[in-house]
Amino acid sequence: MVWCAGRAWTWRADNKTTMTRVKICGITTLRDAQVALDAGADMLGFICYPKSPRYIEPERIADILSQLRRPPDRRAVGVFVNEDAERIRRLLDFTGLDLAQLHGDEPPVTLERLEGRAFKALRPASLTEAEVEAEWCADLGPINGPDLLLDAHHPRLYGGTGQRGDWDMAAALAKRYRLLLAGGLTPANVAEAVARVRPWGVDVSSGVERSPGHKDHDALRAFIRAVKG
């Protein structure tokens, strides 16, 4: 990573420098969404998994997105777990979400059928497992989005645990893929994570919350400042 004019940039294998993106996930209110965008977030994440404490109904997502003052390059992402591709496509169209994040045990065909409108989240137990999964899913992601997301491993839960991910594993994958790093990131540790992993972007939910689904605006702003200078 190099520092230029007080900003953190990631040096990529294709000889291009790109500022590290920030995804604020678990958004449930218009106010939190607007604060995140105004603070410099590149992506907003909305949990479409009913068992999550951060679940938000499709109608509410559509309402929030219709009212947001959102630059065209800021994207909204729906987080799905083990949903059928056709239902995901319908929800993307209904809500106005730009991309789907597949955070469950979806087979390759689900990603294929979404035709560049989705990317896969991995929760591998080892680097070998991560490399096998990344091999099939990375080429199916969006052209201008992440190839994949790497979250902390948990045998039962589908993300949102607050557990820190494996940064060594992430760094190995980030050399080959546009990696969105998740798992236990906070305003206090995200700068170190960016320096060590050099990811395409970082993803945070519980690390900037007062309670599940309710953001701490000071922590949110501090997180984005830590990533972007």
QUIZI-V141280 format. One record per residue. N is the residue number from 1. RES is the residue in three letters. PHI is phi in whole degrees, 0 to 359 (* if undefined). BURIAL is + if it has 9 or more other ideal C-beta (glycine too) atoms within 8 Angstrom, else -. D_FIRST is the distance of its C-alpha to the first C-alpha in Angstrom with 1 decimal. Layout:
n={N,N}
res={RES,RES}
phi={PHI,PHI}
burial={BURIAL,BURIAL}
d_first={D_FIRST,D_FIRST}
//
This chain:
n={1,2,3,4,5,6,7,8,9,10,11,12,13,14,15,16,17,18,19,20,21,22,23,24,25,26,27,28,29,30,31,32,33,34,35,36,37,38,39,40,41,42,43,44,45,46,47,48,49,50,51,52,53,54,55,56,57,58,59,60,61,62,63,64,65,66,67,68,69,70,71,72,73,74,75,76,77,78,79,80,81,82,83,84,85,86,87,88,89,90,91,92,93,94,95,96,97,98,99,100,101,102,103,104,105,106,107,108,109,110,111,112,113,114,115,116,117,118,119,120,121,122,123,124,125,126,127,128,129,130,131,132,133,134,135,136,137,138,139,140,141,142,143,144,145,146,147,148,149,150,151,152,153,154,155,156,157,158,159,160,161,162,163,164,165,166,167,168,169,170,171,172,173,174,175,176,177,178,179,180,181,182,183,184,185,186,187,188,189,190,191,192,193,194,195,196,197,198,199,200,201,202,203,204,205,206,207,208,209,210,211,212,213,214,215,216,217,218,219,220,221,222,223,224,225,226,227,228,229}
res={MET,VAL,TRP,CYS,ALA,GLY,ARG,ALA,TRP,THR,TRP,ARG,ALA,ASP,ASN,LYS,THR,THR,MET,THR,ARG,VAL,LYS,ILE,CYS,GLY,ILE,THR,THR,LEU,ARG,ASP,ALA,GLN,VAL,ALA,LEU,ASP,ALA,GLY,ALA,ASP,MET,LEU,GLY,PHE,ILE,CYS,TYR,PRO,LYS,SER,PRO,ARG,TYR,ILE,GLU,PRO,GLU,ARG,ILE,ALA,ASP,ILE,LEU,SER,GLN,LEU,ARG,ARG,PRO,PRO,ASP,ARG,ARG,ALA,VAL,GLY,VAL,PHE,VAL,ASN,GLU,ASP,ALA,GLU,ARG,ILE,ARG,ARG,LEU,LEU,ASP,PHE,THR,GLY,LEU,ASP,LEU,ALA,GLN,LEU,HIS,GLY,ASP,GLU,PRO,PRO,VAL,THR,LEU,GLU,ARG,LEU,GLU,GLY,ARG,ALA,PHE,LYS,ALA,LEU,ARG,PRO,ALA,SER,LEU,THR,GLU,ALA,GLU,VAL,GLU,ALA,GLU,TRP,CYS,ALA,ASP,LEU,GLY,PRO,ILE,ASN,GLY,PRO,ASP,LEU,LEU,LEU,ASP,ALA,HIS,HIS,PRO,ARG,LEU,TYR,GLY,GLY,THR,GLY,GLN,ARG,GLY,ASP,TRP,ASP,MET,ALA,ALA,ALA,LEU,ALA,LYS,ARG,TYR,ARG,LEU,LEU,LEU,ALA,GLY,GLY,LEU,THR,PRO,ALA,ASN,VAL,ALA,GLU,ALA,VAL,ALA,ARG,VAL,ARG,PRO,TRP,GLY,VAL,ASP,VAL,SER,SER,GLY,VAL,GLU,ARG,SER,PRO,GLY,HIS,LYS,ASP,HIS,ASP,ALA,LEU,ARG,ALA,PHE,ILE,ARG,ALA,VAL,LYS,GLY}
phi={*,240,247,221,52,78,243,268,236,257,275,255,296,273,66,241,258,223,292,296,281,233,247,261,253,78,289,228,226,299,300,298,297,290,299,298,295,297,280,115,297,267,219,245,249,239,276,256,254,302,278,278,292,254,298,225,292,306,298,289,301,301,295,298,294,289,257,293,272,238,302,297,269,264,247,252,238,264,260,242,230,56,263,289,301,294,293,299,299,296,290,300,293,291,274,92,296,275,222,247,254,268,251,248,247,294,281,306,297,296,295,299,290,274,49,82,257,211,221,261,261,248,229,285,271,208,296,300,298,297,295,295,292,296,301,270,264,297,285,260,280,292,298,252,239,289,287,195,244,247,247,293,288,213,291,233,266,261,84,70,274,81,283,286,283,272,289,293,298,298,298,296,288,294,289,245,229,283,260,260,268,228,107,70,280,218,302,281,241,290,297,295,298,297,295,278,265,55,279,297,198,234,231,223,225,296,291,230,246,275,201,307,89,233,279,270,294,294,294,299,294,297,298,293,298,296,279,254,84}
burial={+,-,-,-,-,-,+,+,+,+,-,-,-,-,-,-,+,-,+,+,+,+,+,+,+,+,+,+,-,+,-,+,+,+,+,+,+,-,+,-,+,+,+,+,+,+,+,+,+,-,-,+,-,+,+,+,-,+,-,+,+,+,+,+,+,-,-,+,-,-,-,-,-,+,+,+,+,+,+,+,+,-,+,-,+,-,-,+,+,-,+,+,-,-,+,+,+,-,+,+,+,+,+,+,-,+,-,-,-,+,+,-,+,+,-,-,+,+,+,+,+,+,+,+,-,-,+,-,+,+,+,-,+,+,-,+,+,+,-,+,+,+,-,-,+,+,+,+,+,+,+,+,+,+,-,-,-,+,+,+,+,-,-,-,+,+,+,-,+,+,+,+,+,+,-,-,+,+,+,+,+,+,+,+,+,+,+,-,+,+,+,-,+,+,+,-,+,+,+,+,+,+,+,+,+,+,+,+,+,-,-,+,+,+,+,+,-,-,+,+,+,+,+,+,+,+,+,+,-}
d_first={0.0,3.8,6.9,9.9,13.3,12.4,10.3,7.0,5.8,4.7,5.6,8.9,11.7,13.9,12.2,11.6,8.9,10.0,9.9,9.9,13.7,15.9,19.2,21.9,24.4,28.0,29.2,32.9,33.9,33.7,32.8,29.7,28.6,29.1,27.4,24.3,24.2,25.0,22.1,19.7,19.7,19.2,21.5,24.4,25.8,29.5,31.0,33.9,34.9,38.1,37.8,34.7,35.2,32.9,35.0,35.9,38.8,38.3,40.6,38.5,35.3,37.1,38.5,35.1,33.5,36.6,36.2,32.5,31.4,28.6,26.8,27.1,23.4,23.3,24.5,26.7,26.5,29.4,28.9,31.8,33.1,35.5,36.9,38.7,36.9,39.7,39.7,35.9,36.5,39.3,37.4,34.5,37.2,39.1,36.4,34.2,31.2,28.8,27.5,28.5,26.5,28.6,28.2,31.3,32.8,33.2,34.2,32.6,35.5,34.5,31.1,32.9,35.5,33.1,32.1,28.5,29.0,27.4,24.7,25.2,24.0,24.1,25.1,25.4,26.8,25.1,22.5,25.5,26.7,23.3,23.1,26.7,26.3,23.1,25.0,27.6,25.9,22.7,24.8,26.9,24.4,24.2,23.1,20.8,19.9,18.3,19.7,20.2,19.6,19.4,21.5,22.9,26.0,29.3,32.6,34.3,32.2,30.3,27.3,27.3,27.9,25.3,24.6,21.1,19.7,18.8,15.0,15.6,17.4,14.9,12.1,14.8,15.7,12.3,12.3,15.5,15.9,14.7,14.7,15.7,15.3,18.4,20.5,21.0,18.2,19.2,18.3,18.2,15.8,13.5,10.8,10.9,11.1,8.0,6.1,8.5,9.2,6.5,9.7,11.3,12.8,14.4,18.1,20.3,24.0,25.8,23.0,24.1,27.8,31.1,32.8,32.2,31.8,31.9,28.7,28.2,27.2,25.9,23.6,22.5,21.6,19.9,17.7,16.7,16.1,13.9,11.6,12.1,12.9}
//
